[in-house]
Amino acid sequence: MPLVPSSTPPQPDRLIPDAAPPWAVPVGSVAGTRFSLSYGIFIAAGIVMAVVVMASGQPGNGDLPLTAAIATAIWVTGWGTQVLAYTAIAWMVGMRVGEVTLGLIGPESPPRRWSAVSAITVAMGTMISLLVLVMVFRWIGGGFQMPTIGPADSETIPGTGTIEALAMGSPDAIWRAAAWLCSLQLLCQMFPLPRTLGRQTLAALTAICGRRLDLPTQVQLLGRGLIVLSMLTLVSAIWFLSETANSSSVERVPRWPLLFALSILLWISSRRSDVSESLRGFALASDTVSQSAPGRTNVITKIRQSATSRRRHKDLQAAVLRERTEAVDADRLDGILQQLHNEGIDSLSDEDRKILSRVSEQLRKARQQQS
């Protein structure tokens, strides 16, 4: 039995462009783009609020509400960066984003009728923007590592930007925490689970590298690639499990259960319909012009056209000036030659000598072209 069933690709009417998923709540629209929030956000927010309410009254947890508020603000900043980059880059490459669904890790990337090149450009640009945000936080506070949560190594100085309950004794520790949280968003988006930027990038690479293959073969290739990645993730989980078993130290949060769960999810998702829908959307993009915004062309194309127009205009001006100079030189050439014959070369001015030099150069180029 094949690992990836060769099912019939979905019909075009199943690829509904810019449709909000059933697990999201519409919250409004901005500049023609509808925004929705996933139910998972509300569930996660409820869990965090419950933990904060129950734990804030215990000794040493007085700063827990402030910590939760700061972490939420940092997480939302990562969302905002991703959304701005996603919509802006899509607009620059001439694609239309009619609906954006925000999940736990940022904007989701459902199958769209985009070209594969545009899809990978948007996905890579969005991930790079998040990486830039991480680098900014690192530049301000220094380091990707999560600040130590536990007893402080040095005396904590109370004041603005300090969280005594988590041993964050300076604002630099908060900036390091911001870098770590945004790095977590980036890693989650890179892992090719459904509706992530990583899945969109992997599907686009499959479509680009396998453009000579038919659609069912591309679907099988992408599905098996996801299965290979899930196996590699499982091997990593087993390796971390063996390291944990052979180590005397106890990890606060073991890595292997998370990697094991991700490998299982990736294996299961390799058989989902979005694998074929993503590739079919790329295939239909060449025949679909509805994704391009009405009356708006690719911004990059506009820039290229503008640069080409300016270059042609400069070339035309140079040609007109050259022809005008040649005409003036031809009018004055007879008089200069007559003066040269009657009075000698010493009687010529600097301007006359330049004209003779230009005419001589033109004749030399003309002979070279004829030969």
C-alpha positions as CSV (number, residue, x, y, z in Angstrom):
1,M,0.0,0.0,0.0
2,P,1.6,3.3,-1.0
3,L,2.5,5.8,1.7
4,V,0.7,8.6,-0.2
5,P,-2.5,7.6,-1.8
6,S,-2.8,8.7,-5.4
7,S,-6.2,10.3,-5.0
8,T,-7.7,12.5,-7.6
9,P,-6.7,16.1,-7.2
10,P,-9.5,18.4,-5.9
11,Q,-11.7,20.1,-8.4
12,P,-11.3,23.9,-8.9
13,D,-14.4,24.7,-7.0
14,R,-12.8,23.2,-3.8
15,L,-10.1,25.8,-4.0
16,I,-12.1,28.7,-2.7
17,P,-9.7,31.7,-2.7
18,D,-9.6,33.9,0.4
19,A,-12.1,31.9,2.4
20,A,-12.0,32.0,6.2
21,P,-11.7,28.5,7.7
22,P,-14.5,27.2,9.9
23,W,-12.3,27.3,13.0
24,A,-11.9,31.1,12.9
25,V,-13.9,34.1,14.0
26,P,-14.1,37.1,11.7
27,V,-13.0,40.3,13.5
28,G,-13.1,42.9,10.7
29,S,-11.4,44.1,7.6
30,V,-8.6,46.6,6.8
31,A,-8.0,47.9,3.2
32,G,-10.1,45.2,1.7
33,T,-8.4,42.4,3.6
34,R,-10.6,40.4,6.0
35,F,-9.0,39.3,9.3
36,S,-10.1,36.3,11.4
37,L,-8.9,34.9,14.7
38,S,-8.4,31.1,15.2
39,Y,-10.3,29.5,18.1
40,G,-7.0,28.3,19.4
41,I,-6.0,31.8,20.3
42,F,-9.1,32.1,22.6
43,I,-8.3,28.7,24.2
44,A,-4.7,29.6,24.8
45,A,-5.7,33.0,26.2
46,G,-8.1,31.3,28.6
47,I,-5.5,28.8,29.8
48,V,-2.9,31.6,30.4
49,M,-5.4,33.7,32.3
50,A,-6.5,30.8,34.4
51,V,-2.8,30.0,35.3
52,V,-2.1,33.6,36.1
53,V,-5.1,34.0,38.3
54,M,-4.4,30.8,40.2
55,A,-0.7,31.3,40.6
56,S,-0.4,35.0,41.1
57,G,-1.6,34.7,44.8
58,Q,1.2,32.4,45.7
59,P,4.3,33.7,47.4
60,G,6.9,34.9,44.9
61,N,4.5,35.2,42.0
62,G,3.5,38.8,42.5
63,D,5.0,39.9,39.1
64,L,3.2,37.0,37.2
65,P,0.4,39.2,35.7
66,L,3.0,41.7,34.5
67,T,5.1,38.9,33.0
68,A,2.1,37.5,31.2
69,A,1.2,41.0,29.9
70,I,4.7,41.6,28.6
71,A,5.0,38.2,27.0
72,T,1.6,38.7,25.3
73,A,2.7,42.1,24.0
74,I,5.9,40.6,22.6
75,W,3.9,37.7,21.0
76,V,1.5,40.1,19.4
77,T,4.4,42.2,18.1
78,G,5.6,39.1,16.3
79,W,2.1,38.6,14.8
80,G,2.0,42.2,13.6
81,T,5.4,41.9,12.0
82,Q,4.4,38.7,10.1
83,V,1.1,40.2,9.0
84,L,2.6,43.4,7.7
85,A,5.4,41.5,5.9
86,Y,3.0,38.9,4.5
87,T,0.5,41.4,3.0
88,A,3.1,44.0,1.9
89,I,5.3,41.4,0.0
90,A,2.2,39.9,-1.5
91,W,1.1,43.3,-2.7
92,M,4.6,44.0,-4.1
93,V,4.6,40.8,-6.2
94,G,1.1,41.6,-7.5
95,M,-0.8,39.0,-5.5
96,R,-4.1,39.7,-3.6
97,V,-4.6,38.7,0.0
98,G,-8.3,38.8,0.6
99,E,-8.3,37.0,4.0
100,V,-5.8,36.5,6.8
101,T,-6.4,34.1,9.6
102,L,-4.3,34.6,12.7
103,G,-3.3,31.4,14.5
104,L,-1.2,30.8,17.6
105,I,2.1,31.4,15.8
106,G,1.0,34.1,13.4
107,P,-0.8,34.3,10.0
108,E,-1.8,31.0,8.5
109,S,-0.8,30.1,4.9
110,P,-3.7,28.2,3.3
111,P,-3.6,27.0,-0.3
112,R,-4.0,30.0,-2.6
113,R,-4.1,30.4,-6.4
114,W,-0.7,32.1,-6.5
115,S,2.3,31.2,-8.6
116,A,4.9,29.1,-6.9
117,V,7.5,31.9,-7.2
118,S,5.2,34.4,-5.6
119,A,4.3,32.0,-2.8
120,I,7.9,31.3,-1.9
121,T,8.8,35.0,-2.1
122,V,6.0,35.9,0.3
123,A,6.8,33.0,2.7
124,M,10.6,33.6,2.7
125,G,10.1,37.4,3.0
126,T,7.7,37.0,6.0
127,M,10.2,34.6,7.8
128,I,13.1,37.0,7.1
129,S,11.1,39.9,8.6
130,L,10.6,37.9,11.7
131,L,14.3,37.1,11.8
132,V,15.0,40.8,11.5
133,L,12.8,41.4,14.5
134,V,14.7,38.8,16.5
135,M,18.0,40.4,15.5
136,V,16.6,43.8,16.6
137,F,15.7,42.4,20.0
138,R,19.1,40.7,20.2
139,W,20.9,43.9,19.3
140,I,19.0,45.8,22.1
141,G,19.3,43.2,24.8
142,G,21.8,40.7,23.5
143,G,21.5,36.9,23.1
144,F,18.9,34.5,21.8
145,Q,18.8,32.4,25.0
146,M,15.9,32.5,27.4
147,P,16.8,34.3,30.6
148,T,17.2,32.0,33.6
149,I,14.0,31.5,35.6
150,G,15.0,30.8,39.1
151,P,17.2,32.3,41.8
152,A,19.0,35.3,40.7
153,D,22.8,35.0,40.3
154,S,23.2,38.7,41.3
155,E,21.3,41.2,43.2
156,T,18.1,42.4,41.5
157,I,17.7,46.1,41.5
158,P,13.9,47.0,41.6
159,G,12.8,49.5,39.1
160,T,11.3,50.0,35.6
161,G,12.0,47.0,33.3
162,T,12.7,44.5,36.1
163,I,10.7,41.4,37.1
164,E,11.9,40.2,40.4
165,A,9.7,37.1,40.5
166,L,11.5,35.7,37.4
167,A,14.9,37.0,38.4
168,M,14.9,39.4,35.5
169,G,17.0,42.1,37.1
170,S,17.4,44.4,34.1
171,P,15.6,45.4,31.0
172,D,18.2,43.5,28.9
173,A,16.7,40.2,30.2
174,I,13.3,41.2,28.9
175,W,14.7,42.0,25.5
176,R,16.4,38.6,25.5
177,A,13.1,37.0,26.4
178,A,11.5,38.9,23.5
179,A,14.2,37.6,21.1
180,W,13.6,34.1,22.4
181,L,9.8,34.3,22.0
182,C,10.0,35.7,18.4
183,S,12.6,32.9,17.6
184,L,10.0,30.4,18.8
185,Q,7.4,31.9,16.4
186,L,10.0,31.7,13.6
187,L,10.8,28.0,14.3
188,C,7.1,27.1,14.5
189,Q,6.4,28.8,11.1
190,M,9.4,27.0,9.5
191,F,8.3,23.6,10.6
192,P,6.1,22.3,7.6
193,L,2.8,21.6,9.5
194,P,-0.4,22.5,7.6
195,R,-1.0,26.2,7.0
196,T,2.5,27.3,8.0
197,L,5.0,29.3,6.0
198,G,7.3,26.2,6.0
199,R,4.6,24.1,4.4
200,Q,4.0,26.8,1.8
201,T,7.7,27.1,1.0
202,L,8.1,23.3,0.7
203,A,5.1,23.1,-1.6
204,A,6.4,26.0,-3.8
205,L,9.8,24.4,-4.0
206,T,8.2,21.1,-5.1
207,A,6.2,22.9,-7.8
208,I,9.3,24.8,-9.0
209,C,11.7,21.9,-9.1
210,G,9.1,19.5,-10.5
211,R,7.5,21.8,-13.1
212,R,8.0,19.1,-15.7
213,L,6.1,16.5,-13.6
214,D,2.4,16.1,-13.7
215,L,0.3,17.1,-10.7
216,P,-0.3,13.6,-9.2
217,T,3.5,13.0,-9.2
218,Q,4.1,16.4,-7.6
219,V,1.6,15.5,-4.9
220,Q,3.3,12.2,-4.2
221,L,6.7,13.8,-4.1
222,L,5.6,16.5,-1.6
223,G,3.8,13.9,0.6
224,R,6.8,11.6,0.7
225,G,9.1,14.5,1.4
226,L,6.9,15.4,4.5
227,I,7.1,11.7,5.6
228,V,10.9,11.8,5.3
229,L,11.0,15.0,7.5
230,S,8.7,13.3,10.0
231,M,11.1,10.4,10.2
232,L,14.0,12.7,10.7
233,T,12.1,14.4,13.5
234,L,11.3,11.1,15.1
235,V,15.0,10.1,14.9
236,S,15.8,13.4,16.7
237,A,13.2,12.6,19.4
238,I,14.8,9.2,20.0
239,W,18.3,10.8,20.2
240,F,17.1,13.3,22.8
241,L,15.4,10.5,24.7
242,S,18.6,8.5,24.8
243,E,20.6,11.6,25.9
244,T,18.1,12.2,28.7
245,A,18.3,8.5,29.8
246,N,22.1,8.6,29.9
247,S,22.4,12.0,31.5
248,S,22.4,12.5,35.3
249,S,20.9,16.0,35.1
250,V,17.1,16.4,34.8
251,E,15.7,18.7,32.2
252,R,12.9,21.0,33.3
253,V,11.1,20.5,29.9
254,P,12.1,17.3,28.1
255,R,12.5,17.9,24.3
256,W,11.7,14.4,23.1
257,P,8.0,14.3,23.8
258,L,7.5,17.5,21.8
259,L,9.6,16.2,18.8
260,F,7.8,12.9,19.0
261,A,4.4,14.6,18.8
262,L,5.6,16.9,15.9
263,S,6.8,13.8,13.9
264,I,3.4,12.1,14.4
265,L,1.5,15.3,13.4
266,L,3.7,15.8,10.3
267,W,3.2,12.1,9.3
268,I,-0.6,12.4,9.6
269,S,-0.7,15.8,7.8
270,S,1.2,14.4,4.8
271,R,-2.0,12.6,3.8
272,R,-4.2,15.7,4.1
273,S,-6.0,17.3,1.2
274,D,-4.1,20.6,1.5
275,V,-1.0,18.8,0.1
276,S,-2.7,18.4,-3.3
277,E,-4.7,21.7,-3.0
278,S,-1.5,23.7,-2.6
279,L,0.1,22.3,-5.7
280,R,-3.1,22.6,-7.6
281,G,-3.4,26.2,-6.6
282,F,0.1,26.8,-8.1
283,A,-0.9,25.0,-11.3
284,L,-4.1,27.1,-11.7
285,A,-2.3,30.3,-11.0
286,S,-1.1,30.7,-14.6
287,D,-4.7,30.5,-15.8
288,T,-6.2,32.6,-13.0
289,V,-5.9,36.4,-13.1
290,S,-8.5,37.1,-10.4
291,Q,-5.8,37.0,-7.7
292,S,-4.2,40.1,-9.2
293,A,-5.8,43.2,-7.7
294,P,-8.0,45.2,-10.1
295,G,-6.2,48.0,-11.8
296,R,-2.9,47.2,-10.0
297,T,0.1,45.5,-11.5
298,N,3.2,44.1,-9.9
299,V,5.1,46.8,-8.0
300,I,8.4,45.1,-9.0
301,T,7.3,45.2,-12.7
302,K,6.4,48.8,-12.4
303,I,9.9,49.6,-11.0
304,R,11.5,47.7,-13.8
305,Q,9.3,49.4,-16.4
306,S,10.1,52.8,-14.9
307,A,13.9,52.0,-14.9
308,T,13.7,50.8,-18.5
309,S,11.8,53.9,-19.5
310,R,14.3,56.2,-17.9
311,R,17.2,54.3,-19.5
312,R,15.6,54.5,-22.9
313,H,15.0,58.2,-22.4
314,K,18.6,58.8,-21.5
315,D,19.8,56.8,-24.5
316,L,17.5,58.8,-26.8
317,Q,18.8,62.1,-25.4
318,A,22.3,60.9,-25.9
319,A,21.6,59.9,-29.5
320,V,19.9,63.2,-30.3
321,L,22.9,65.1,-28.8
322,R,25.3,63.0,-30.7
323,E,23.5,63.5,-34.1
324,R,23.3,67.3,-33.4
325,T,27.1,67.4,-32.6
326,E,27.8,65.5,-35.8
327,A,25.7,67.8,-37.9
328,V,27.5,70.9,-36.4
329,D,30.9,69.3,-37.1
330,A,29.9,68.5,-40.7
331,D,28.9,72.1,-41.2
332,R,32.1,73.5,-39.9
333,L,34.4,70.8,-41.4
334,D,34.7,72.5,-44.9
335,G,35.8,75.8,-43.4
336,I,38.3,74.1,-41.1
337,L,39.8,72.2,-43.9
338,Q,40.1,75.3,-46.1
339,Q,41.8,77.2,-43.2
340,L,44.1,74.3,-42.6
341,H,45.1,74.3,-46.3
342,N,45.7,78.1,-46.5
343,E,47.1,79.0,-43.1
344,G,48.5,75.7,-41.7
345,I,47.7,73.7,-38.6
346,D,49.0,76.4,-36.2
347,S,46.1,78.7,-37.2
348,L,43.4,76.2,-35.9
349,S,41.8,76.9,-32.5
350,D,41.3,74.3,-29.8
351,E,37.7,73.9,-30.8
352,D,38.7,73.3,-34.4
353,R,41.1,70.6,-33.3
354,K,38.4,68.9,-31.3
355,I,36.1,68.9,-34.3
356,L,38.8,67.3,-36.5
357,S,39.5,64.7,-33.8
358,R,35.8,63.8,-33.5
359,V,35.4,63.6,-37.3
360,S,38.5,61.4,-37.5
361,E,37.1,59.1,-34.8
362,Q,33.7,58.9,-36.6
363,L,35.5,57.9,-39.8
364,R,37.6,55.3,-38.0
365,K,34.4,53.7,-36.5
366,A,32.7,53.8,-39.9
367,R,35.6,51.9,-41.5
368,Q,35.6,49.3,-38.7
369,Q,31.9,48.7,-39.1
370,Q,32.3,48.3,-42.9
371,S,35.1,45.8,-42.5
